[in-house]
Amino acid sequence: MASIIEAENLTKFYPPRTKAVDGVSFRVNEDEVFGFLGPMVQARQQRSRC
């Protein structure tokens, strides 16, 4: 199955020097559902179809 989204070694900082994410990698394949938890612990979902 082909990947439609790939991310490697992501890092996210919030001012002034708060590291929220450090070295996250993931892959999303066709017809998969995935979600992220945001800073307010709310789920963000993305659905993809190819």
Backbone hydrogen bonds in HBPLUS format (Angstrom, degrees):
<---DONOR---> <-ACCEPTOR-->    atom                        ^
c    i                          cat <-CA-CA->   ^        H-A-AA   ^      H-
h    n   atom  resd res      DA  || num        DHA   H-A  angle D-A-AA Bond
n    s   type  num  typ     dist DA aas  dist angle  dist       angle   num
A0030-GLU N   A0002-ALA O   3.24 MM  28  6.30 143.3  2.38 166.1 171.3     1
A0004-ILE N   A0028-VAL O   2.85 MM  24  5.99 161.1  1.89 161.0 165.6     2
A0005-ILE N   A0028-VAL O   3.36 MM  23  5.13 157.1  2.42 142.9 143.2     3
A0028-VAL N   A0005-ILE O   2.85 MM  23  5.13 162.8  1.88 153.1 155.3     4
A0007-ALA N   A0026-PHE O   2.92 MM  19  5.41 163.5  1.95 164.4 163.4     5
A0026-PHE N   A0007-ALA O   2.90 MM  19  5.41 151.8  1.98 140.4 147.8     6
A0010-LEU N   A0024-VAL O   2.84 MM  14  4.98 170.6  1.85 142.0 138.7     7
A0023-GLY N   A0010-LEU O   2.78 MM  13  4.96 116.9  2.18 130.0 146.4     8
A0024-VAL N   A0010-LEU O   3.11 MM  14  4.98 151.7  2.19 138.1 135.8     9
A0012-LYS N   A0021-VAL O   3.05 MM   9  4.95 154.9  2.12 123.4 127.5    10
A0020-ALA N   A0012-LYS O   2.83 MM   8  5.54 147.4  1.94 151.1 161.5    11
A0021-VAL N   A0012-LYS O   3.37 MM   9  4.95 162.2  2.40 132.8 134.2    12
A0014-TYR N   A0018-THR O   2.73 MM   4  5.07 156.5  1.79 148.0 156.4    13
A0018-THR N   A0014-TYR O   2.90 MM   4  5.07 149.6  1.99 170.1 164.5    14
A0032-GLU N   A0029-ASN O   3.28 MM   3  5.76 140.2  2.45 141.2 135.7    15
A0046-GLN N   A0034-PHE O   3.24 MM  12  6.05 159.7  2.28 163.3 165.2    16
A0036-PHE N   A0044-ARG O   2.86 MM   8  5.15 147.4  1.97 137.0 146.9    17
A0044-ARG N   A0036-PHE O   2.76 MM   8  5.15 149.2  1.86 149.0 158.5    18
A0038-GLY N   A0042-GLN O   2.95 MM   4  5.37 162.4  1.98 146.0 151.0    19
A0041-VAL N   A0038-GLY O   2.92 MM   3  5.04 151.5  2.00 120.0 119.5    20
